[in-house]
Amino acid sequence: MPAVSTSKPGRNDPCPCGSGKKYKACHAAEDRAKAAPPPSAAPAHPLKQDLEGAMALLGDADVSRLSGALEHLGVLLAAAGAQPGLRYDEKAFSEHVGQALAKLAAEEGLDAMEARDRLRVGVVRELGTRSFQEKLGAGLLAQAARSGRTPEERRALCVGALLATAAKKTGRVRPEDNPVLDVVFDVQFREWSQKHAEVVRKYEALIAGMAPEALTPEAAEALRKAEAGELDALVKHVQADPALVERISREAKERAQRVEAKLRDPATPSVFSPDEELWLTCSLWEPLRAMKSPPGDAQGRREVIAGLLRAVKVAVDPDFLEGMLERLRAGAKDPAADEPTREWLTDAAIAFEAEPARLVLAALLTARQEARGRSAEEMVALADLKALPAWTPEQLEPYRQLLEKEGRAGGAERIRRAQEWLREHPVKLDAEG
């Protein structure tokens, strides 16, 4: 066997292996591969741990944990707003829902839950396409990667992203069986309902002082249909009139300014109930403290403000907002209240519904009065809590039990949520010095 040369042969030289072939046609490619530096390891996915935690949650036998993550995902989607990829196509969704509701309304004896389920199934079958699910998965991962996210937020968003890509990986998941598509439907249907209802309320408030003969025939017909439950006609009428849109926007801005000025008045009572105020104190404690000692650089300050706004949007969930609005509307109709008070409460209900996060934050930062107890026992319980240097879940338990005893189920549930929050986010009331 010929000796193998140790010098590197030329491309057209005989291969040193003795095969008789030219080097370029024999061992040249193999030698180049051996001489090439080893490939660098691919960087780990920035959400690797969160995705692994989400995978474990999907495989957990305790489905209550997955349900909790999906509920949290719904809150995060609502807070993120109608961004591309996080909602079904807006026009297609509105058209499908409007037509489906008209058909369902014509059916007699249809149970409300069955009607909603049929509406949901119809939407996700038509709009929850493979392409949409891929965009949704990418959008949820992008949301999870945003700075300032808590581990719980990242895990909930990663659970949604994994579910959104399940059909692509397995090919066996029907849209109506994919829970993340249900979450998107619930959020978007709530937004659709609120949008239509808000247009009706704003329009009604706008024309409240107008004589019926002052309305155009189109406006009168649109309002008549809206009062009968057909909201699309009124929405289209308002959107088709630029002057009316501008007038509604101007009056909404003026109303918000009046409400904020009233909130700064030392004589204005708190717009929150005690349990709402306590929940906001717990859930916003950390971002509010960060606001009081912001970083020196502009980018750091922007991130602190953005973190506070995100926290407010999560804290003011639909149940919180609806309970607050019901109380304001009830006060606006209270015959025992004077006219200025009723007008202020009417303005407040409309303004808080239109811009809940901003107005809640304004009420927290500028209001001079704290929420008052609704009974002597509640006032004592609140005073005891405020005298403590720190709050723990156990210290809130007597107050939760009192609310249950007084028949305030919504408030008791909110305190239970505050207790859960405190287990991972302790509040030290003396930290402000």
Residue pairs with C-beta under 8 A, 6 or more apart in sequence:
1 18
2 18
4 16
4 17
4 18
5 16
9 15
9 16
9 23
10 23
11 22
11 23
11 24
11 28
12 22
12 23
12 24
13 22
13 23
14 20
14 21
14 22
14 23
15 21
15 22
15 23
15 25
15 26
15 27
16 23
16 27
17 26
17 27
19 26
45 51
46 145
47 141
47 144
47 145
47 154
47 158
50 144
50 151
50 154
50 155
50 158
51 158
51 161
51 162
53 151
53 155
53 158
54 69
54 155
54 158
54 159
54 161
54 162
55 162
57 65
57 66
57 69
57 155
57 159
58 66
58 159
58 162
58 163
60 66
66 159
69 155
69 156
69 159
70 156
70 159
70 160
70 179
70 180
70 183
72 152
72 153
72 156
73 140
73 156
73 157
73 159
73 160
73 180
73 183
74 183
74 186
74 187
75 314
75 317
76 143
76 153
76 156
76 157
76 314
77 86
77 183
77 184
77 187
78 187
78 190
78 191
78 313
78 317
78 318
79 310
79 313
79 314
80 86
80 143
82 90
82 188
82 191
83 139
84 135
84 139
85 135
85 136
85 138
85 139
86 136
86 139
86 140
86 143
86 184
87 93
87 184
87 187
87 188
88 123
88 127
88 128
88 132
88 184
88 185
88 188
89 127
92 126
92 127
93 123
93 127
93 188
93 192
94 192
94 232
96 122
96 123
96 126
96 127
97 119
97 123
97 189
97 192
98 232
100 118
100 119
100 122
100 123
101 119
104 110
104 115
104 118
104 119
105 229
107 115
119 189
120 176
120 182
120 185
120 186
120 189
121 176
123 185
123 189
124 175
124 176
124 178
124 181
124 182
124 185
125 175
125 176
128 175
128 176
128 178
128 181
128 184
129 175
130 167
130 168
133 164
133 165
133 167
133 168
133 175
133 178
133 181
134 164
134 165
134 168
136 160
136 161
136 164
136 180
136 184
137 160
137 161
137 162
137 164
137 165
138 161
140 157
140 158
140 160
140 161
140 164
141 157
141 158
141 161
143 149
143 157
144 153
144 154
144 157
144 158
144 161
147 303
148 303
148 306
148 307
148 310
149 157
152 424
159 180
160 180
160 183
163 178
163 179
163 180
164 178
164 180
164 181
166 173
166 178
167 173
167 175
167 178
175 181
190 318
194 353
195 235
196 231
196 232
196 235
197 231
198 353
198 354
199 231
199 234
199 235
199 238
200 226
200 231
200 234
201 350
201 353
202 248
202 251
202 252
202 350
202 354
203 223
203 226
203 234
203 238
203 248
204 223
205 251
205 346
205 350
206 244
206 247
206 248
206 251
207 215
207 219
207 223
212 220
215 223
218 237
219 237
221 233
222 233
222 234
222 236
222 237
222 238
223 234
225 231
225 233
225 234
226 233
226 234
238 244
238 245
238 248
239 245
252 350
252 351
252 354
255 347
255 350
255 351
256 351
256 354
256 355
256 358
256 359
258 344
258 347
259 344
259 347
259 348
259 351
259 352
259 359
260 359
260 362
260 366
262 268
262 344
262 347
262 348
263 271
263 362
263 363
263 366
263 367
264 366
264 367
264 368
265 368
266 368
266 369
268 344
268 367
268 368
268 369
269 369
269 372
270 277
270 363
270 367
270 369
270 370
270 371
270 372
271 324
271 328
271 348
271 352
271 363
271 367
272 280
272 324
272 363
272 371
273 323
273 324
273 327
273 371
273 374
273 411
274 371
274 372
274 373
274 374
274 378
274 382
274 411
275 403
275 408
275 410
275 411
275 412
275 414
275 415
276 320
276 323
276 324
276 371
276 411
276 414
277 370
277 371
278 385
278 396
278 399
278 414
278 415
278 418
279 315
279 320
279 414
279 415
279 417
279 418
280 315
280 360
280 364
281 427
282 391
282 418
282 421
282 422
282 425
282 427
283 311
283 314
283 315
283 418
283 421
283 425
284 308
284 311
284 312
284 315
284 364
285 425
285 427
286 311
286 425
287 304
287 307
287 308
287 311
288 308
288 364
289 431
289 432
290 304
290 307
290 308
291 304
291 305
291 308
292 432
294 300
294 301
294 304
295 301
295 303
295 304
308 361
309 357
309 361
312 357
312 360
312 361
313 357
315 360
316 356
316 357
316 360
319 410
320 414
321 352
321 353
321 356
323 410
324 352
325 349
325 352
325 353
328 345
328 348
328 349
328 352
329 345
329 346
329 349
331 337
331 341
331 342
331 345
332 342
332 343
332 345
332 346
332 349
333 342
334 342
337 345
351 359
352 359
352 360
372 379
373 379
373 380
373 381
373 382
374 406
375 406
377 402
377 406
378 399
378 402
378 403
378 406
381 398
381 399
381 402
382 399
384 398
385 391
385 395
385 396
385 399
386 429
388 395
388 429
389 428
389 429
389 430
390 426
390 427
390 428
390 429
390 430
391 422
391 426
391 427
391 429
392 422
392 426
393 419
393 420
393 422
393 423
396 415
396 418
396 419
396 422
397 419
399 415
400 412
400 415
400 416
400 419
401 412
403 409
403 411
403 412
403 415
404 412
